């Protein structure tokens, strides 16, 4: 029931965003023709169409889009491997699950140790101003966090017996991404709509 409600809401929101984007096309052309001195840009002119289609990928691939791709992978692995359930009921775990949980923590620590041992000296991780933000270290935090979640989840799933094959490990990594596909599509359309409004009225 909850999943069907979420799908219905996401579909309605997606339909609204698409309708607004389609309505903006002729509206921008009409406003640009009626108010030539207003600075309004038309999306249906030659320059507007080149902007609309030619810059699609550069507007889409932002740090937020990268986060929307990476975070569901790590979160899905944690859920499907059973690690999330184990963390929620630590006191009721079997001996094997307790050992698996310790190994998952060791795997997470190993990922961070490898990063700090192989990633370079502290000065190489700092930014040009000598700070931690922005810096190579801050840019690596998101993928490092996801790799940590994946390593911990796979270690727990394999040692606890919940992940018995490479196919199951692969399915665990894809599980969260599949569930977040509607969110990714909403982001793509919403991002394009926001940038289109900026191009028409603010540029």
ROKE-198870 format. One record per residue: residue number from 1; residue in one letter; chain; x, y, z of N, C-alpha, C in turn. Coordinates in nm, 3 decimals. Layout:
<rs>
[NUM; "a"; "A"; [X; Y; Z]; [X; Y; Z]; [X; Y; Z]],
...
</rs>
This chain:
<rs>
[1; "x"; "A"; [0.083; -0.120; 0.000]; [0.000; 0.000; 0.000]; [0.086; 0.125; 0.000]],
[2; "x"; "A"; [0.185; 0.129; 0.090]; [0.271; 0.246; 0.098]; [0.348; 0.267; -0.032]],
[3; "x"; "A"; [0.395; 0.156; -0.092]; [0.472; 0.168; -0.216]; [0.385; 0.223; -0.328]],
[4; "x"; "A"; [0.258; 0.179; -0.334]; [0.169; 0.228; -0.439]; [0.140; 0.376; -0.420]],
[5; "x"; "A"; [0.129; 0.420; -0.294]; [0.105; 0.563; -0.267]; [0.225; 0.645; -0.311]],
[6; "x"; "A"; [0.346; 0.597; -0.279]; [0.467; 0.668; -0.319]; [0.477; 0.676; -0.470]],
[7; "x"; "A"; [0.444; 0.566; -0.538]; [0.448; 0.568; -0.684]; [0.347; 0.665; -0.741]],
[8; "x"; "A"; [0.229; 0.669; -0.680]; [0.127; 0.762; -0.728]; [0.169; 0.907; -0.710]],
[9; "x"; "A"; [0.228; 0.939; -0.595]; [0.274; 1.075; -0.570]; [0.387; 1.113; -0.664]],
[10; "x"; "A"; [0.483; 1.022; -0.682]; [0.596; 1.052; -0.770]; [0.550; 1.068; -0.915]],
[11; "x"; "A"; [0.452; 0.987; -0.957]; [0.400; 1.001; -1.093]; [0.328; 1.134; -1.112]],
[12; "x"; "A"; [0.249; 1.173; -1.010]; [0.178; 1.301; -1.019]; [0.276; 1.418; -1.023]],
[13; "x"; "A"; [0.379; 1.411; -0.938]; [0.478; 1.517; -0.936]; [0.556; 1.522; -1.067]],
[14; "x"; "A"; [0.591; 1.406; -1.120]; [0.661; 1.401; -1.247]; [0.576; 1.458; -1.359]],
[15; "x"; "A"; [0.447; 1.426; -1.359]; [0.356; 1.478; -1.462]; [0.347; 1.630; -1.453]],
[16; "x"; "A"; [0.343; 1.683; -1.331]; [0.337; 1.828; -1.312]; [0.463; 1.896; -1.364]],
[17; "x"; "A"; [0.579; 1.839; -1.334]; [0.706; 1.897; -1.380]; [0.716; 1.895; -1.531]],
[18; "x"; "A"; [0.676; 1.785; -1.592]; [0.680; 1.775; -1.739]; [0.585; 1.876; -1.801]],
[19; "x"; "A"; [0.465; 1.891; -1.743]; [0.368; 1.987; -1.795]; [0.421; 2.130; -1.785]],
[20; "x"; "A"; [0.487; 2.162; -1.673]; [0.544; 2.296; -1.657]; [0.656; 2.320; -1.759]],
[21; "x"; "A"; [0.739; 2.217; -1.783]; [0.847; 2.232; -1.880]; [0.791; 2.254; -2.020]],
[22; "x"; "A"; [0.689; 2.177; -2.057]; [0.628; 2.192; -2.189]; [0.558; 2.327; -2.203]],
[23; "x"; "A"; [0.494; 2.374; -2.096]; [0.426; 2.502; -2.102]; [0.525; 2.618; -2.112]],
[24; "x"; "A"; [0.643; 2.600; -2.056]; [0.742; 2.707; -2.059]; [0.796; 2.731; -2.199]],
[25; "x"; "A"; [0.795; 2.629; -2.283]; [0.849; 2.644; -2.419]; [0.772; 2.751; -2.498]],
[26; "x"; "A"; [0.641; 2.735; -2.521]; [0.571; 2.841; -2.596]; [0.558; 2.971; -2.517]],
[27; "x"; "A"; [0.550; 2.961; -2.383]; [0.538; 3.082; -2.303]; [0.662; 3.170; -2.317]],
[28; "x"; "A"; [0.779; 3.109; -2.316]; [0.902; 3.187; -2.331]; [0.908; 3.252; -2.469]],
[29; "x"; "A"; [0.859; 3.182; -2.571]; [0.859; 3.237; -2.707]; [0.764; 3.356; -2.717]],
[30; "x"; "A"; [0.643; 3.343; -2.659]; [0.546; 3.451; -2.661]; [0.595; 3.573; -2.584]],
[31; "x"; "A"; [0.649; 3.551; -2.466]; [0.696; 3.664; -2.385]; [0.814; 3.735; -2.452]],
[32; "x"; "A"; [0.903; 3.656; -2.512]; [1.017; 3.718; -2.580]; [0.973; 3.799; -2.701]],
[33; "x"; "A"; [0.866; 3.753; -2.768]; [0.816; 3.826; -2.886]; [0.738; 3.950; -2.846]],
[34; "x"; "A"; [0.659; 3.942; -2.740]; [0.578; 4.056; -2.697]; [0.658; 4.160; -2.620]],
[35; "x"; "A"; [0.759; 4.115; -2.547]; [0.839; 4.206; -2.464]; [0.986; 4.196; -2.503]],
[36; "x"; "A"; [1.021; 4.243; -2.623]; [1.159; 4.225; -2.671]; [1.264; 4.297; -2.588]],
[37; "x"; "A"; [1.226; 4.401; -2.516]; [1.322; 4.476; -2.437]; [1.332; 4.427; -2.293]],
[38; "x"; "A"; [1.259; 4.322; -2.258]; [1.254; 4.277; -2.118]; [1.371; 4.187; -2.081]],
[39; "x"; "A"; [1.445; 4.140; -2.180]; [1.555; 4.048; -2.151]; [1.513; 3.904; -2.136]],
[40; "x"; "A"; [1.387; 3.874; -2.167]; [1.339; 3.737; -2.159]; [1.391; 3.659; -2.280]],
[41; "x"; "A"; [1.442; 3.540; -2.254]; [1.497; 3.455; -2.361]; [1.398; 3.348; -2.400]],
[42; "x"; "A"; [1.390; 3.322; -2.529]; [1.299; 3.219; -2.581]; [1.371; 3.085; -2.589]],
[43; "x"; "A"; [1.302; 2.981; -2.545]; [1.356; 2.845; -2.556]; [1.333; 2.785; -2.693]],
[44; "x"; "A"; [1.249; 2.850; -2.774]; [1.219; 2.796; -2.907]; [1.298; 2.864; -3.018]],
[45; "x"; "A"; [1.382; 2.961; -2.984]; [1.469; 3.020; -3.084]; [1.592; 2.933; -3.106]],
[46; "x"; "A"; [1.674; 2.973; -3.201]; [1.794; 2.895; -3.230]; [1.887; 2.884; -3.111]],
[47; "x"; "A"; [1.913; 2.998; -3.047]; [2.002; 2.997; -2.930]; [1.940; 2.919; -2.815]],
[48; "x"; "A"; [1.809; 2.935; -2.796]; [1.742; 2.865; -2.688]; [1.744; 2.714; -2.706]],
[49; "x"; "A"; [1.720; 2.669; -2.827]; [1.723; 2.524; -2.852]; [1.864; 2.469; -2.835]],
[50; "x"; "A"; [1.964; 2.546; -2.878]; [2.102; 2.500; -2.859]; [2.134; 2.490; -2.710]],
[51; "x"; "A"; [2.087; 2.588; -2.633]; [2.110; 2.582; -2.489]; [2.035; 2.465; -2.427]],
[52; "x"; "A"; [1.910; 2.446; -2.469]; [1.825; 2.343; -2.409]; [1.880; 2.204; -2.431]],
[53; "x"; "A"; [1.924; 2.175; -2.552]; [1.971; 2.040; -2.585]; [2.122; 2.025; -2.572]],
[54; "x"; "A"; [2.196; 2.127; -2.608]; [2.341; 2.115; -2.606]; [2.403; 2.110; -2.468]],
[55; "x"; "A"; [2.339; 2.174; -2.371]; [2.396; 2.177; -2.236]; [2.329; 2.082; -2.138]],
[56; "x"; "A"; [2.253; 1.986; -2.192]; [2.176; 1.896; -2.106]; [2.265; 1.821; -2.007]],
[57; "x"; "A"; [2.369; 1.758; -2.058]; [2.452; 1.674; -1.971]; [2.531; 1.758; -1.871]],
[58; "x"; "A"; [2.580; 1.874; -1.912]; [2.657; 1.957; -1.820]; [2.571; 2.009; -1.706]],
[59; "x"; "A"; [2.443; 2.032; -1.731]; [2.353; 2.076; -1.625]; [2.310; 1.960; -1.536]],
[60; "x"; "A"; [2.309; 1.840; -1.591]; [2.257; 1.724; -1.517]; [2.359; 1.666; -1.420]],
[61; "x"; "A"; [2.483; 1.650; -1.466]; [2.583; 1.580; -1.387]; [2.646; 1.674; -1.284]],
[62; "x"; "A"; [2.576; 1.688; -1.174]; [2.619; 1.773; -1.063]; [2.657; 1.683; -0.945]],
[63; "x"; "A"; [2.720; 1.738; -0.841]; [2.747; 1.658; -0.721]; [2.622; 1.595; -0.660]],
[64; "x"; "A"; [2.509; 1.666; -0.668]; [2.385; 1.611; -0.614]; [2.343; 1.486; -0.691]],
[65; "x"; "A"; [2.359; 1.488; -0.823]; [2.324; 1.371; -0.903]; [2.415; 1.254; -0.869]],
[66; "x"; "A"; [2.543; 1.283; -0.846]; [2.635; 1.177; -0.804]; [2.594; 1.117; -0.670]],
[67; "x"; "A"; [2.549; 1.202; -0.579]; [2.503; 1.152; -0.449]; [2.379; 1.067; -0.464]],
[68; "x"; "A"; [2.287; 1.108; -0.552]; [2.165; 1.031; -0.574]; [2.194; 0.896; -0.637]],
[69; "x"; "A"; [2.306; 0.883; -0.705]; [2.344; 0.754; -0.762]; [2.417; 0.666; -0.662]],
[70; "x"; "A"; [2.506; 0.727; -0.583]; [2.591; 0.648; -0.494]; [2.522; 0.606; -0.364]],
[71; "x"; "A"; [2.452; 0.698; -0.301]; [2.394; 0.669; -0.169]; [2.295; 0.552; -0.170]],
[72; "x"; "A"; [2.208; 0.540; -0.270]; [2.119; 0.423; -0.271]; [2.193; 0.290; -0.283]],
[73; "x"; "A"; [2.309; 0.291; -0.347]; [2.386; 0.167; -0.358]; [2.432; 0.122; -0.220]],
[74; "x"; "A"; [2.491; 0.214; -0.144]; [2.536; 0.179; -0.010]; [2.422; 0.145; 0.083]],
[75; "x"; "A"; [2.315; 0.226; 0.080]; [2.201; 0.201; 0.168]; [2.133; 0.069; 0.134]],
[76; "x"; "A"; [2.119; 0.040; 0.006]; [2.056; -0.085; -0.035]; [2.137; -0.206; 0.007]],
[77; "x"; "A"; [2.268; -0.196; -0.003]; [2.354; -0.306; 0.039]; [2.341; -0.332; 0.189]],
[78; "x"; "A"; [2.333; -0.224; 0.267]; [2.319; -0.239; 0.412]; [2.187; -0.307; 0.447]],
[79; "x"; "A"; [2.079; -0.271; 0.378]; [1.949; -0.330; 0.408]; [1.941; -0.475; 0.361]],
[80; "x"; "A"; [1.979; -0.501; 0.236]; [1.962; -0.634; 0.178]; [2.058; -0.737; 0.236]],
[81; "x"; "A"; [2.170; -0.693; 0.287]; [2.265; -0.787; 0.347]; [2.223; -0.832; 0.486]],
[82; "x"; "A"; [2.126; -0.763; 0.544]; [2.084; -0.794; 0.680]; [2.156; -0.714; 0.786]],
[83; "x"; "A"; [2.250; -0.630; 0.744]; [2.327; -0.553; 0.842]; [2.238; -0.454; 0.917]],
[84; "x"; "A"; [2.146; -0.391; 0.847]; [2.058; -0.295; 0.911]; [1.972; -0.363; 1.017]],
[85; "x"; "A"; [1.918; -0.478; 0.985]; [1.839; -0.551; 1.082]; [1.922; -0.596; 1.203]],
[86; "x"; "A"; [2.046; -0.635; 1.177]; [2.134; -0.677; 1.287]; [2.166; -0.560; 1.379]],
[87; "x"; "A"; [2.188; -0.442; 1.322]; [2.218; -0.324; 1.404]; [2.097; -0.283; 1.488]],
[88; "x"; "A"; [1.978; -0.310; 1.439]; [1.857; -0.273; 1.513]; [1.824; -0.371; 1.625]],
[89; "x"; "A"; [1.882; -0.490; 1.620]; [1.853; -0.591; 1.723]; [1.981; -0.658; 1.770]],
[90; "x"; "A"; [2.076; -0.576; 1.812]; [2.208; -0.627; 1.851]; [2.198; -0.725; 1.967]],
[91; "x"; "A"; [2.111; -0.697; 2.063]; [2.102; -0.782; 2.181]; [2.046; -0.921; 2.155]],
[92; "x"; "A"; [1.976; -0.939; 2.042]; [1.912; -1.067; 2.013]; [1.984; -1.145; 1.903]],
[93; "x"; "A"; [2.106; -1.107; 1.871]; [2.178; -1.172; 1.762]; [2.234; -1.307; 1.806]],
[94; "x"; "A"; [2.244; -1.397; 1.709]; [2.310; -1.525; 1.734]; [2.461; -1.504; 1.740]],
[95; "x"; "A"; [2.531; -1.607; 1.782]; [2.677; -1.597; 1.791]; [2.737; -1.568; 1.655]],
[96; "x"; "A"; [2.688; -1.636; 1.551]; [2.742; -1.615; 1.417]; [2.718; -1.472; 1.370]],
[97; "x"; "A"; [2.600; -1.419; 1.399]; [2.572; -1.282; 1.357]; [2.658; -1.181; 1.433]],
[98; "x"; "A"; [2.685; -1.209; 1.562]; [2.772; -1.119; 1.638]; [2.913; -1.118; 1.580]],
[99; "x"; "A"; [2.962; -1.235; 1.541]; [3.094; -1.242; 1.478]; [3.092; -1.170; 1.344]],
[100; "x"; "A"; [2.986; -1.190; 1.267]; [2.974; -1.123; 1.138]; [2.969; -0.972; 1.155]],
[101; "x"; "A"; [2.902; -0.926; 1.260]; [2.895; -0.782; 1.284]; [3.032; -0.725; 1.317]],
[102; "x"; "A"; [3.110; -0.798; 1.394]; [3.246; -0.752; 1.423]; [3.330; -0.747; 1.296]],
[103; "x"; "A"; [3.316; -0.847; 1.211]; [3.392; -0.848; 1.086]; [3.350; -0.734; 0.994]],
[104; "x"; "A"; [3.222; -0.699; 0.997]; [3.178; -0.588; 0.914]; [3.237; -0.456; 0.963]],
[105; "x"; "A"; [3.248; -0.441; 1.095]; [3.312; -0.321; 1.151]; [3.459; -0.317; 1.112]],
[106; "x"; "A"; [3.526; -0.432; 1.118]; [3.667; -0.437; 1.076]; [3.682; -0.403; 0.928]],
[107; "x"; "A"; [3.588; -0.448; 0.846]; [3.593; -0.416; 0.703]; [3.579; -0.266; 0.680]],
[108; "x"; "A"; [3.488; -0.203; 0.756]; [3.470; -0.059; 0.744]; [3.596; 0.015; 0.786]],
[109; "x"; "A"; [3.656; -0.027; 0.895]; [3.780; 0.036; 0.942]; [3.891; 0.017; 0.840]],
[110; "x"; "A"; [3.895; -0.101; 0.776]; [3.999; -0.129; 0.677]; [3.989; -0.035; 0.557]],
[111; "x"; "A"; [3.866; -0.002; 0.518]; [3.848; 0.091; 0.406]; [3.908; 0.227; 0.440]],
[112; "x"; "A"; [3.881; 0.277; 0.560]; [3.935; 0.407; 0.600]; [4.086; 0.403; 0.617]],
[113; "x"; "A"; [4.138; 0.294; 0.672]; [4.283; 0.283; 0.687]; [4.351; 0.282; 0.551]],
[114; "x"; "A"; [4.295; 0.208; 0.456]; [4.354; 0.205; 0.321]; [4.354; 0.344; 0.259]],
[115; "x"; "A"; [4.244; 0.418; 0.281]; [4.238; 0.553; 0.224]; [4.346; 0.642; 0.282]],
[116; "x"; "A"; [4.361; 0.640; 0.413]; [4.457; 0.730; 0.477]; [4.601; 0.685; 0.455]],
[117; "x"; "A"; [4.623; 0.554; 0.441]; [4.758; 0.506; 0.418]; [4.802; 0.522; 0.273]],
[118; "x"; "A"; [4.709; 0.506; 0.180]; [4.743; 0.510; 0.038]; [4.701; 0.640; -0.030]],
[119; "x"; "A"; [4.622; 0.721; 0.036]; [4.570; 0.841; -0.028]; [4.666; 0.957; -0.029]],
[120; "x"; "A"; [4.777; 0.945; 0.037]; [4.874; 1.053; 0.037]; [4.894; 1.112; 0.175]],
[121; "x"; "A"; [4.982; 1.208; 0.182]; [5.011; 1.275; 0.308]; [4.897; 1.370; 0.345]],
[122; "x"; "A"; [4.887; 1.410; 0.472]; [4.781; 1.505; 0.510]; [4.784; 1.633; 0.429]],
[123; "x"; "A"; [4.903; 1.681; 0.392]; [4.910; 1.804; 0.313]; [4.849; 1.786; 0.174]],
[124; "x"; "A"; [4.857; 1.664; 0.120]; [4.798; 1.638; -0.010]; [4.646; 1.626; -0.003]],
[125; "x"; "A"; [4.591; 1.603; 0.114]; [4.446; 1.593; 0.129]; [4.381; 1.727; 0.158]],
[126; "x"; "A"; [4.462; 1.828; 0.194]; [4.409; 1.960; 0.222]; [4.386; 2.037; 0.093]],
[127; "x"; "A"; [4.302; 2.140; 0.101]; [4.276; 2.225; -0.014]; [4.389; 2.324; -0.037]],
[128; "x"; "A"; [4.374; 2.405; -0.139]; [4.479; 2.502; -0.174]; [4.495; 2.608; -0.066]],
[129; "x"; "A"; [4.389; 2.630; 0.013]; [4.398; 2.729; 0.120]; [4.444; 2.667; 0.251]],
[130; "x"; "A"; [4.472; 2.537; 0.251]; [4.516; 2.469; 0.371]; [4.404; 2.417; 0.458]],
[131; "x"; "A"; [4.280; 2.428; 0.412]; [4.166; 2.381; 0.491]; [4.115; 2.246; 0.442]],
[132; "x"; "A"; [4.024; 2.190; 0.522]; [3.967; 2.060; 0.488]; [3.847; 2.073; 0.395]],
[133; "x"; "A"; [3.794; 2.195; 0.379]; [3.676; 2.212; 0.295]; [3.684; 2.343; 0.218]],
[134; "x"; "A"; [3.681; 2.341; 0.085]; [3.685; 2.223; -0.002]; [3.828; 2.170; -0.014]],
[135; "x"; "A"; [3.840; 2.043; -0.035]; [3.971; 1.980; -0.045]; [3.956; 1.842; -0.109]],
[136; "x"; "A"; [4.066; 1.780; -0.149]; [4.056; 1.642; -0.199]; [3.990; 1.548; -0.098]],
[137; "x"; "A"; [4.013; 1.573; 0.031]; [3.951; 1.488; 0.134]; [3.800; 1.505; 0.137]],
[138; "x"; "A"; [3.752; 1.629; 0.132]; [3.607; 1.652; 0.137]; [3.538; 1.597; 0.013]],
[139; "x"; "A"; [3.606; 1.605; -0.103]; [3.546; 1.550; -0.225]; [3.543; 1.398; -0.222]],
[140; "x"; "A"; [3.629; 1.337; -0.142]; [3.633; 1.191; -0.134]; [3.540; 1.135; -0.027]],
[141; "x"; "A"; [3.480; 1.222; 0.054]; [3.400; 1.175; 0.167]; [3.280; 1.091; 0.123]],
[142; "x"; "A"; [3.207; 1.138; 0.022]; [3.088; 1.065; -0.021]; [3.121; 0.926; -0.076]],
[143; "x"; "A"; [3.209; 0.916; -0.177]; [3.242; 0.780; -0.223]; [3.307; 0.695; -0.115]],
[144; "x"; "A"; [3.386; 0.757; -0.026]; [3.446; 0.682; 0.083]; [3.339; 0.627; 0.177]],
[145; "x"; "A"; [3.238; 0.707; 0.206]; [3.129; 0.661; 0.292]; [3.052; 0.547; 0.227]],
[146; "x"; "A"; [3.029; 0.558; 0.097]; [2.955; 0.451; 0.027]; [3.038; 0.324; 0.021]],
[147; "x"; "A"; [3.167; 0.335; -0.010]; [3.253; 0.216; -0.013]; [3.258; 0.151; 0.125]],
[148; "x"; "A"; [3.257; 0.233; 0.231]; [3.257; 0.179; 0.367]; [3.130; 0.100; 0.394]],
[149; "x"; "A"; [3.015; 0.156; 0.355]; [2.888; 0.086; 0.374]; [2.884; -0.044; 0.296]],
[150; "x"; "A"; [2.931; -0.039; 0.172]; [2.929; -0.159; 0.088]; [3.021; -0.267; 0.146]],
[151; "x"; "A"; [3.141; -0.228; 0.187]; [3.235; -0.326; 0.242]; [3.179; -0.389; 0.368]],
[152; "x"; "A"; [3.123; -0.307; 0.457]; [3.066; -0.359; 0.580]; [2.947; -0.450; 0.553]],
[153; "x"; "A"; [2.861; -0.410; 0.459]; [2.741; -0.488; 0.429]; [2.776; -0.622; 0.365]],
[154; "x"; "A"; [2.866; -0.620; 0.268]; [2.903; -0.746; 0.201]; [2.975; -0.839; 0.298]],
[155; "x"; "A"; [3.062; -0.784; 0.383]; [3.130; -0.867; 0.482]; [3.030; -0.932; 0.576]],
[156; "x"; "A"; [2.931; -0.855; 0.621]; [2.830; -0.912; 0.711]; [2.745; -1.016; 0.639]],
[157; "x"; "A"; [2.702; -0.982; 0.517]; [2.615; -1.074; 0.445]; [2.682; -1.206; 0.412]],
[158; "x"; "A"; [2.809; -1.202; 0.372]; [2.881; -1.324; 0.337]; [2.908; -1.410; 0.459]],
[159; "x"; "A"; [2.958; -1.348; 0.565]; [2.995; -1.427; 0.683]; [2.873; -1.476; 0.760]],
[160; "x"; "A"; [2.760; -1.407; 0.749]; [2.639; -1.452; 0.818]; [2.558; -1.550; 0.736]],
[161; "x"; "A"; [2.594; -1.567; 0.608]; [2.523; -1.659; 0.523]; [2.406; -1.599; 0.449]],
[162; "x"; "A"; [2.380; -1.469; 0.467]; [2.269; -1.405; 0.398]; [2.300; -1.375; 0.252]],
[163; "x"; "A"; [2.428; -1.363; 0.221]; [2.472; -1.348; 0.082]; [2.558; -1.469; 0.050]],
[164; "x"; "A"; [2.506; -1.556; -0.037]; [2.572; -1.684; -0.063]; [2.636; -1.691; -0.200]],
[165; "x"; "A"; [2.621; -1.588; -0.282]; [2.678; -1.593; -0.418]; [2.705; -1.453; -0.467]],
[166; "x"; "A"; [2.781; -1.446; -0.576]; [2.807; -1.316; -0.638]; [2.679; -1.254; -0.692]],
[167; "x"; "A"; [2.588; -1.336; -0.738]; [2.461; -1.285; -0.789]; [2.381; -1.215; -0.680]],
[168; "x"; "A"; [2.381; -1.273; -0.561]; [2.310; -1.211; -0.450]; [2.378; -1.082; -0.405]],
[169; "x"; "A"; [2.510; -1.079; -0.408]; [2.582; -0.956; -0.374]; [2.551; -0.846; -0.475]],
[170; "x"; "A"; [2.546; -0.884; -0.602]; [2.514; -0.788; -0.708]; [2.371; -0.736; -0.691]],
[171; "x"; "A"; [2.278; -0.826; -0.657]; [2.139; -0.786; -0.635]; [2.127; -0.692; -0.516]],
[172; "x"; "A"; [2.207; -0.715; -0.413]; [2.204; -0.626; -0.296]; [2.251; -0.486; -0.332]],
[173; "x"; "A"; [2.351; -0.476; -0.418]; [2.402; -0.345; -0.458]; [2.301; -0.271; -0.545]],
[174; "x"; "A"; [2.222; -0.345; -0.623]; [2.126; -0.281; -0.713]; [1.992; -0.251; -0.646]],
[175; "x"; "A"; [1.965; -0.311; -0.533]; [1.833; -0.302; -0.471]; [1.795; -0.157; -0.440]],
[176; "x"; "A"; [1.884; -0.085; -0.375]; [1.853; 0.053; -0.340]; [1.843; 0.142; -0.462]],
[177; "x"; "A"; [1.926; 0.116; -0.562]; [1.923; 0.197; -0.683]; [1.791; 0.180; -0.758]],
[178; "x"; "A"; [1.741; 0.057; -0.762]; [1.613; 0.033; -0.828]; [1.499; 0.106; -0.758]],
[179; "x"; "A"; [1.502; 0.107; -0.626]; [1.396; 0.173; -0.552]; [1.403; 0.325; -0.565]],
[180; "x"; "A"; [1.521; 0.378; -0.596]; [1.537; 0.523; -0.607]; [1.527; 0.574; -0.750]],
[181; "x"; "A"; [1.499; 0.486; -0.845]; [1.488; 0.531; -0.986]; [1.385; 0.642; -1.005]],
[182; "x"; "A"; [1.265; 0.634; -0.942]; [1.172; 0.747; -0.956]; [1.229; 0.879; -0.907]],
[183; "x"; "A"; [1.307; 0.874; -0.799]; [1.369; 0.996; -0.747]; [1.471; 1.053; -0.845]],
[184; "x"; "A"; [1.546; 0.964; -0.910]; [1.644; 1.009; -1.008]; [1.575; 1.077; -1.126]],
[185; "x"; "A"; [1.465; 1.017; -1.172]; [1.392; 1.076; -1.283]; [1.334; 1.211; -1.245]],
[186; "x"; "A"; [1.281; 1.221; -1.123]; [1.229; 1.349; -1.075]; [1.340; 1.454; -1.070]],
[187; "x"; "A"; [1.459; 1.413; -1.028]; [1.570; 1.507; -1.021]; [1.604; 1.559; -1.161]],
[188; "x"; "A"; [1.609; 1.468; -1.259]; [1.645; 1.507; -1.396]; [1.548; 1.612; -1.449]],
[189; "x"; "A"; [1.417; 1.585; -1.434]; [1.318; 1.678; -1.487]; [1.316; 1.808; -1.408]],
[190; "x"; "A"; [1.324; 1.797; -1.275]; [1.322; 1.918; -1.191]; [1.443; 2.006; -1.217]],
[191; "x"; "A"; [1.558; 1.945; -1.234]; [1.680; 2.022; -1.260]; [1.668; 2.096; -1.392]],
[192; "x"; "A"; [1.617; 2.028; -1.495]; [1.602; 2.091; -1.625]; [1.501; 2.205; -1.618]],
[193; "x"; "A"; [1.394; 2.186; -1.543]; [1.292; 2.291; -1.531]; [1.347; 2.415; -1.461]],
[194; "x"; "A"; [1.418; 2.394; -1.352]; [1.477; 2.507; -1.279]; [1.575; 2.584; -1.367]],
[195; "x"; "A"; [1.661; 2.510; -1.437]; [1.758; 2.577; -1.524]; [1.689; 2.646; -1.641]],
[196; "x"; "A"; [1.579; 2.591; -1.689]; [1.504; 2.655; -1.798]; [1.445; 2.787; -1.752]],
[197; "x"; "A"; [1.389; 2.791; -1.632]; [1.336; 2.916; -1.577]; [1.448; 3.019; -1.562]],
[198; "x"; "A"; [1.563; 2.974; -1.517]; [1.676; 3.066; -1.502]; [1.718; 3.121; -1.637]],
[199; "x"; "A"; [1.720; 3.036; -1.738]; [1.762; 3.081; -1.871]; [1.661; 3.181; -1.929]],
[200; "x"; "A"; [1.533; 3.154; -1.910]; [1.429; 3.240; -1.969]; [1.422; 3.375; -1.900]],
[201; "x"; "A"; [1.424; 3.375; -1.767]; [1.394; 3.498; -1.694]; [1.514; 3.567; -1.629]],
[202; "x"; "A"; [1.625; 3.496; -1.609]; [1.735; 3.553; -1.533]; [1.861; 3.573; -1.614]],
[203; "x"; "A"; [1.874; 3.510; -1.729]; [2.000; 3.523; -1.806]; [1.989; 3.637; -1.907]],
</rs>
